Amino acid sequence: MAEPLLEVRSLRKRFGGLTATDDVSLRLHEGELLAIIGPNGAGKTTLIAQLQGELRPDSGAILLSGAEITHLSPPERAHRGVARSFQITSIFPDFTALENVAMAVQAHAGHSFRFFRPAASEPELVEPAAAALARVGLAQRAAVPAQALAHGEKRQLELAMALAAKPKVMLLDEPMAGMGRLESERMVALLDSLKRDVSILLIEHDMDAVFALADRIAVLVYGRIIATGSADQIRRDPAVREAYLGEGHG
Amino acid sequence: MRATVLAALAIAAVVPLVTAGLGGGEFYLGFATRIVIFAIAATSLNLILGYGGLVSLGHAAFFGLAAYGVGILAAHGVDTAAIQWPVALAACAVFAAVTGLVVLRTSGIYFIMITLAFAQMLYFLFVSLRQYGGDDGLTIATRSRLGPIDLGEPVVLYYLSVLCLVGSLWFCHRLVASRFGMVIRGARTNTRRMAALGFPVFRYQLVAFVLAGVMCGVAGILQANLTQFVSPSYMAWARSGELIVMVVLGGMGTLFGPVLGAAALLILEEVLADWTVHWMLYLGPIIVLIVLFAKRGLIGLFDRRSPPPAGGHHG
């Protein structure tokens, strides 16, 4: 099998007496969508935060295309192609949708010590930003201040910001959180169209979405991965059913 | 926008004529110059506070430091602006860079406290410098020599100050819409997101901190030439607080708000002080009322119709 794009080796993270990440090992391959599911408090967001660099693991290693990134800062990882969307919508409310995405483009367009030319007049920022907005279906909303967007649109915007960075890996933390049924379906279709171009590590509570999208699923319970496999394997796994799906999701 | 700018420039241009018409014109022109100088200082603070969200309670340190730069060099017989001013501004840049390396690692209340602490350190340093007047301050015998331009002429100093203010505002206007400005403004609302996008935010904030410090230094240089005097009180924390009031009163994160705030605060102080010795008792409630009822600051009273422009968001 080819070298995985993202590899996690025996990651551990402890907060006082609580082991939030307990010997987690994962492999995410090129063009793959790996979903991580698990009950609340299983340590899903903590895991993402370590992959993105906001949290440092106590031990273990994270490799991107074979190169170790365990000790790099979030901006450094972003430059190597790790993009993250946040569980709680994390956008710039005062900026327009287009400006939000242009900011993401700018982060990857060299340094920003440019003091005089208005960023809004730079085609090399605005054009890719507009393209990313179009990709998530927000082209018509480009000039709207982000705070005025509907909840679902904000989530789409968040995704456009991650996309605009042309990442190798997207770490998506509950992109469907708080969405209505229709919005969720649209997001599923969107993620489905993206997963050929970019590898995605998805955390999601919406089981229909996970089973529809994921190539593989890993189940995280109390910081440990108790099972990994295809949607069918996970559905049939007795340990998973007991720990998680048994709660009525089955 | 263009009309407002032209009107403001026209007003600024005729001030010396008006003050000459009033009795005691020297006083009023000096007062107008002081407003312009504080408008520069407030504009510089607005850059990091209004746009960058960095609440510095030590910004007056740069004001005083630059004024001392002029005063101390003058005391040693160096009165050419060509030496004085670059030295004074370089001192501000160095102080900003060194303190910025520390304060920018903190945020929120810690940022406020540590900027205050650094400013107080500088304050007490100058209090302890007996050879430069210590607590009593330092009289500056000669104004800066600027080629054929005579700063001893109040009108000349006034117009030079206006020119510096216009320059500062133009610089600010360009800066906040540039890539650099976008990073600074983005970091105000969401530092964590900026890091996730790939911005090493700290570096940009440090540069903004230095730029603001140097711009405030320009105000300090002008002030030293206006009053021919400098004392530690120039960098007292109350002075830093006053600058914050100017920015908030006028409108944080708007281009012209701080100018308006500086004018409003200084005029209020002057009028109230003229009327009663207990002027501070009245100033406080007035500021509270303005801030409560004009949520976007005084500037909000002027352009109620239009939302803030892309280049200048409200706080």
HADDOCK unambig.tbl for C-alpha pairs under 7 A between the chains (distance, minus, plus):
assign (segid A and resid 74 and name CA) (segid B and resid 195 and name CA) 5.78 0.50 0.50
assign (segid A and resid 74 and name CA) (segid B and resid 196 and name CA) 5.59 0.50 0.50
assign (segid A and resid 74 and name CA) (segid B and resid 198 and name CA) 6.67 0.50 0.50
assign (segid A and resid 75 and name CA) (segid B and resid 195 and name CA) 5.14 0.50 0.50
assign (segid A and resid 75 and name CA) (segid B and resid 196 and name CA) 5.97 0.50 0.50
assign (segid A and resid 75 and name CA) (segid B and resid 197 and name CA) 6.65 0.50 0.50
assign (segid A and resid 75 and name CA) (segid B and resid 198 and name CA) 3.68 0.50 0.50
assign (segid A and resid 75 and name CA) (segid B and resid 199 and name CA) 5.42 0.50 0.50
assign (segid A and resid 75 and name CA) (segid B and resid 200 and name CA) 5.79 0.50 0.50
assign (segid A and resid 76 and name CA) (segid B and resid 198 and name CA) 6.53 0.50 0.50
assign (segid A and resid 78 and name CA) (segid B and resid 196 and name CA) 6.35 0.50 0.50
assign (segid A and resid 78 and name CA) (segid B and resid 197 and name CA) 6.08 0.50 0.50
assign (segid A and resid 78 and name CA) (segid B and resid 198 and name CA) 4.76 0.50 0.50
assign (segid A and resid 79 and name CA) (segid B and resid 198 and name CA) 5.98 0.50 0.50
assign (segid A and resid 83 and name CA) (segid B and resid 196 and name CA) 6.92 0.50 0.50
assign (segid A and resid 83 and name CA) (segid B and resid 197 and name CA) 6.92 0.50 0.50
assign (segid A and resid 84 and name CA) (segid B and resid 196 and name CA) 6.61 0.50 0.50
assign (segid A and resid 90 and name CA) (segid B and resid 193 and name CA) 6.55 0.50 0.50
assign (segid A and resid 92 and name CA) (segid B and resid 186 and name CA) 6.63 0.50 0.50
assign (segid A and resid 92 and name CA) (segid B and resid 189 and name CA) 6.37 0.50 0.50
assign (segid A and resid 92 and name CA) (segid B and resid 190 and name CA) 6.88 0.50 0.50
assign (segid A and resid 104 and name CA) (segid B and resid 197 and name CA) 5.78 0.50 0.50
assign (segid A and resid 107 and name CA) (segid B and resid 197 and name CA) 6.16 0.50 0.50
assign (segid A and resid 107 and name CA) (segid B and resid 198 and name CA) 5.44 0.50 0.50
assign (segid A and resid 107 and name CA) (segid B and resid 199 and name CA) 5.77 0.50 0.50
assign (segid A and resid 112 and name CA) (segid B and resid 179 and name CA) 5.43 0.50 0.50
assign (segid A and resid 112 and name CA) (segid B and resid 180 and name CA) 5.23 0.50 0.50
assign (segid A and resid 113 and name CA) (segid B and resid 180 and name CA) 5.40 0.50 0.50
assign (segid A and resid 114 and name CA) (segid B and resid 178 and name CA) 6.45 0.50 0.50
assign (segid A and resid 114 and name CA) (segid B and resid 179 and name CA) 5.65 0.50 0.50
assign (segid A and resid 114 and name CA) (segid B and resid 180 and name CA) 5.50 0.50 0.50
assign (segid A and resid 115 and name CA) (segid B and resid 175 and name CA) 5.11 0.50 0.50
assign (segid A and resid 115 and name CA) (segid B and resid 178 and name CA) 5.35 0.50 0.50
assign (segid A and resid 115 and name CA) (segid B and resid 179 and name CA) 6.62 0.50 0.50
assign (segid A and resid 115 and name CA) (segid B and resid 180 and name CA) 5.57 0.50 0.50
assign (segid A and resid 116 and name CA) (segid B and resid 174 and name CA) 5.06 0.50 0.50
assign (segid A and resid 116 and name CA) (segid B and resid 175 and name CA) 5.56 0.50 0.50
assign (segid A and resid 116 and name CA) (segid B and resid 178 and name CA) 5.47 0.50 0.50
assign (segid A and resid 117 and name CA) (segid B and resid 174 and name CA) 6.91 0.50 0.50
assign (segid A and resid 117 and name CA) (segid B and resid 178 and name CA) 5.21 0.50 0.50
assign (segid A and resid 118 and name CA) (segid B and resid 174 and name CA) 6.85 0.50 0.50
assign (segid A and resid 118 and name CA) (segid B and resid 177 and name CA) 4.79 0.50 0.50
assign (segid A and resid 118 and name CA) (segid B and resid 178 and name CA) 4.27 0.50 0.50
assign (segid A and resid 118 and name CA) (segid B and resid 179 and name CA) 6.94 0.50 0.50
assign (segid A and resid 119 and name CA) (segid B and resid 177 and name CA) 6.09 0.50 0.50
assign (segid A and resid 119 and name CA) (segid B and resid 178 and name CA) 4.81 0.50 0.50
assign (segid A and resid 119 and name CA) (segid B and resid 179 and name CA) 5.12 0.50 0.50
